[in-house]
Amino acid sequence: MFSCFGFTAELYHERLPNVCGAMGAKARNCCSPATVKHLFPICDWLPKYKWNYLLADFVAGLTVGLTAVTQGIAYGVMAGLPPVYGLYSSFMGGFIYILFGTCKDITVGATAIMSMMVSTHIHKNPDYAVLLCFFSGCLILLMGLLNLGVLMRFISVPVTTGFTLAAALTIGSGQVNNLFGIAGSSDGFLNSWIYFFSHIQHTRRNDAILGCCTLAMLLLMRQLKDVPCGWRAVNKYLSLCRNVFAVFIGILLCYLLSRGTNEMPFRISGDINAGLPPFRPPPFTTTDKEGNYVSFGGMLSNLGASLISIPLLSILESVAVAKAFSKGKIVDASQEMIALGFCNVFSSFFSSIPITGSFSRSALNNASGVMTPLGGGFTGILVLLSLACLTSTFAYIPKATLAAIIISAMIFMVEYETITEIWRAKKRDMLPFMATTLSCLFWSLEYGMLVGVVVNMFFILQKSMTPQFQLETQKHNGLVIALGELKGNVDYTAAEYLKTAIVEHVTEQQGAIALVIIKGSEINSIDATVALNLVSLREDLRLLQCELIFSNWQLAAAGVVCRLQNKMRCIFKFTKSFEELMEIAIAVVAGSSTIVQIASESSK
């Protein structure tokens, strides 16, 4: 048994973290070359850039840019704003991500989920959307600089999968009315279908035909890349550019069928303001629909919970995309947050709505063979050229075409394979998945994700309340003992369980057990609540005429109990073998019996 002074000192002196030293080291490393290189990943990949990468980045950037233009217009409308705001949100993120981004495939811009979330909070006022973009960027940037990317670990795969499924169903359902040419808007999954069936008699034949045919064409063209016949490369790029073809056909039909008449054959997006967006600070005041002045505080009050929910969803979506295309590399979530924060802050000076990483465009970027984040720069240039030259043409885009593009994207946004894998791997994980999905569908996306996280936290709490602990009765040399082994971290949630399990086990044996031994060589840590319950446990066992020994506990855990009560030091035994432990156990029980006998005789 060990009894050296250094060993005893470790029991009674807690090792506190060197906060000042850690802060000093952080401060010294703040401006080091390694820190700068980490903050600006472009410093890592740009010196290694090869000229043959340029063509691949150019082709990928243009391919993604064509899709970004069509989706940007659709997402601007989805956000409840003029379509041009979707284009304003689709270029600056690509330029900024070149400097700060770590994943070559990610394209940052407006997405369906963010547009739908934004639409519920901005009251169709662009000033609210731009201010929300600015504050989202500031919060995301602050969280990234504070290295809070670890918070994303609290959101499990079942929760994110359920959120994605619910978002896809909600977004797709919201476009059904436009697909069939029904005027009016409705929010939410259930409300969209109620509105559709109650106004189905207002279906416009031309819009319904165009919308359904466009949707069928998009789904068929998606499969072109898998067709074995023909030129595989041509089929691949035809499949990648399917949204562009859909928009081109829609514009052409609308233009040709409207010639010589004053009536449009389809419901169209409407005029799009020509020219580049003005460079100006985000609006900190605005006016409402009635023309009344709204102060900065009033705007923040109207935005409400979106000031928190939008940044968190933006982080979640972007980090999820980065992980999907990391290809075995570790994703630095904090650096991705820094990149996303800067993208939102700078984009807000160009009248952007909140932006994040787009899964569909990132997949297109990857499939197009992008080599570096420079591809995002070419995407941004194409969007700017479209704003400068093609806005008058975009006015002829039918809403049914945009609805078909969004619905086709949502069909493949659902992670069908992941749902199957969750069911096959562990069916209990379907509970947070279903809780998230149903809450998002029938309540709201923000609170639905929160419900999923809370349900998952219950599983974690349940696990922490029942630590890894086994207790069994054994007999050695005529001595009946209860031998248990405790493992892992034991927190306050498990304190009462541990004490109750031991006392009940001893009570059930009706006085046969003379000693309880708890082995703790694999206990990492305990807290004060657990220590207090262990002290109380010893007293309870003594009332049952049973002794308690803690065998070979980790010093960090044993020290908590010893510092709480010095007299508890005697129950911690450190031995090299089980035989040595049993010799000590027999001596402890014999000593206890002698004390009880003397006390009994004294009372007489």
JOGINOR-V817817 format. One record per helix or strand. SS is the DSSP state (alpha for helix, beta for strand). FROM is the first residue (numbers start at 0). LEN is the number of residues. Records with the same first field share a line. If there is no record, write none. Layout:
SS->FROM-LEN, FROM-LEN
This chain:
alpha->4-8, 18-11, 32-7, 41-7, 50-28, 83-5, 91-9, 111-8, 125-20, 147-7, 156-18, 175-4, 188-10, 199-3, 204-18, 223-3, 231-9, 241-17, 295-8, 305-19, 332-16, 358-9, 374-15, 390-4, 398-13, 415-10, 426-16, 444-21, 491-17, 527-16, 554-10, 565-6, 577-26
beta->107-2, 267-1, 285-2, 292-2, 355-2, 397-1, 467-9, 478-12, 514-12, 546-5, 571-2
